[in-house]
Amino acid sequence: MRRLLTTGTSSKRAFRQSCADWDFTGIPLAERGESRTEKERVGLCADCQHAQKIESARGSKFVLCELSATNPAFPKYPRLPVLKCSGYAAKP
């Protein structure tokens, strides 16, 4: 893997972006001719009616679970990909 150890916000952002191009095999997806779909990256939240996609001013992307406002059992920003969720409801 690439090694980015410099300090600063831009280097941290570059590291996170470079990690998105890898998977657990250690081979970059682009080298294998593959890319992840939104469903693979986000899981059930990709088409859940309770999920709201948020983008920060710096370009970071998050998924907000609106069920967290009424039920503390649901995290506000769940770890992705979400593979199993009792509150999942497909968008109509």
Backbone hydrogen bonds, N-H to C=O, Kabsch-Sander energy under -0.5 kcal/mol:
donor,donor_aa,acceptor,acceptor_aa,energy
4,L,2,R,-0.6
5,L,3,R,-0.6
12,K,8,G,-1.6
13,R,9,T,-2.4
14,A,10,S,-2.2
15,F,11,S,-2.1
16,R,12,K,-2.3
17,Q,13,R,-2.4
18,S,14,A,-2.2
19,C,15,F,-2.1
20,A,16,R,-1.3
21,D,17,Q,-0.5
21,D,18,S,-0.9
22,W,19,C,-1.6
26,G,23,D,-1.7
29,L,21,D,-2.7
32,R,28,P,-1.1
33,G,30,A,-0.9
34,E,29,L,-2.6
41,R,37,T,-2.0
42,V,38,E,-3.0
43,G,38,E,-0.5
43,G,39,K,-1.8
44,L,82,V,-2.9
45,C,42,V,-0.8
46,A,43,G,-1.6
47,D,44,L,-1.4
48,C,45,C,-1.0
49,Q,89,A,-3.1
51,A,48,C,-1.1
52,Q,64,L,-2.5
54,I,62,F,-2.8
56,S,60,S,-2.8
59,G,56,S,-1.4
62,F,54,I,-3.0
64,L,52,Q,-3.3
65,C,63,V,-0.5
65,C,76,K,-2.7
66,E,50,H,-3.1
66,E,64,L,-0.7
68,S,65,C,-1.4
69,A,66,E,-1.1
70,T,67,L,-1.1
71,N,67,L,-2.3
74,F,71,N,-1.7
82,V,42,V,-2.1
83,L,81,P,-0.7
88,Y,85,C,-1.0
91,K,47,D,-2.0
